[in-house]
Every structure is written in C-alpha cells, then in structure tokens.
Amino acid sequence: MRLTSPLFSGVEQDLAGMVSVYYDREDFLRVLGYQAYDAIRDDPRFQALYALVDTLV
C-alpha cells in the first residue's frame, strides 16, 4: 500500500462498503496488523483507516 493509495484519500464510505461485503472485520484488522505496514503505522492517515475499520460491525 502506498501513501497515495485511495484508502487514504477520504473514501471512507467506499471502504466501509467494501469491508462489509468482501471482508470480515477481523480479517481486515489482522491484515492491517501485518509487519509490512510498520513503516506507515504512525501516520495519522493509517491510524484513521485502522480506527474506521475497527468501528465497523
């Protein structure tokens, strides 16, 4: 994932729909926890993405 990815461009509604249709919330949170994201984990946009996914039911 690049910092210019659409996931960081305010497409929260699309992301929420994608997560609810294609992914289980826990699966998505597990993916966001992968070591590959350590380089951007402290970025506020990544944290906002994680928080958004964490609030999905």
Long-range contacts (C-beta under 8 A, 24 or more apart in sequence): 1-37, 1-40, 3-40, 3-43, 3-45, 7-49, 8-45, 8-46, 8-49, 12-52, 15-49, 15-52, 15-53, 16-52, 16-56, 19-53, 19-56, 20-56, 25-53, 25-54, 25-56, 25-57, 28-53, 28-56, 29-53, 29-54
